[in-house]
Amino acid sequence: MTYDLLIADRSYSSWSLRGWLCLAAFDLPHTLTETRMYTAGFRDDLAAFAPGLTGAAAPRTVPMLRLPEGGILSDSLAIAETLAERHPEAGLWPADPVARALARSLVSEMHSGFTALREACPMNLSVAYRGVPVSEAVRADLDRLEALWAACPAEGPWLFGDYTLADAFFAPVAMRIAGYGLSVGAQAQAYVAAHLAHGLLRDWRAKGLAQAEQSTYLRDFETVDWPG
């Protein structure tokens, strides 16, 4: 049983990273197809990956997952829940029902929220900054993240002891905190450091550095060496 995953730019596509971690972090067999955003062939690559979805129903975003039997999932949360349903033995969600409920709530909030942080600090794994101004809205998002992470039962490195989908969904946010030099408390900083040291994420970033730069993601701040 092998899944097919379509992703885009590794340095910039936070949702591609989440989709890939849903598979790679739990040793689920998969193949990768890669495309580049903001190129003439992007929509063609989406259409070729999901030829059964045309017209107004044609997919517009990555990641996309093709099931072994041929079905297409075009949203990272749908991908996560489907894989957890199909592989209960893989530990995508915490085994404890109370912890699992909290993990699902955190993933859902990450999926739909934190828009101020997303807009001000788009994921860019190719560069790190310092001296980035933080608006009240971004500070509120960071405070909310710290509160959510502190509410989780594990003391580290991961939110629920073993790595779960909650960690996969927060990985790009941790990279934003690291890459933009955003100030968070010691507990949250330790969680960010765990992601910086995560072998899978380090491999993902290294492969992204080999891809051509997307200038639309650059910001006019002072650059520093990538943390970690």
Buried (B, 14 or more C-beta within 10 A) or exposed (E): EEBBBBBBBBBBBBBBBBBBBBBBBBEBEBEBBBBBBEBEEBEEBBEEBBEEBEEEEBBEBBBBBBBEEEEBBBBBBBBBBBBBEBBEEBBBBBEEEEBBEBBBEBBEBBBEEBEBBBEBBBBBBBBBBEEBEBEEBBBEBBEBBBEBBEEBEBEEBBBBBEBBBBBBBBBBBBBBBBBBBBEBEEEBBBBBBBBBEBEBBEEBBEEBEEBEBBEEBBEEBEEEEBEB
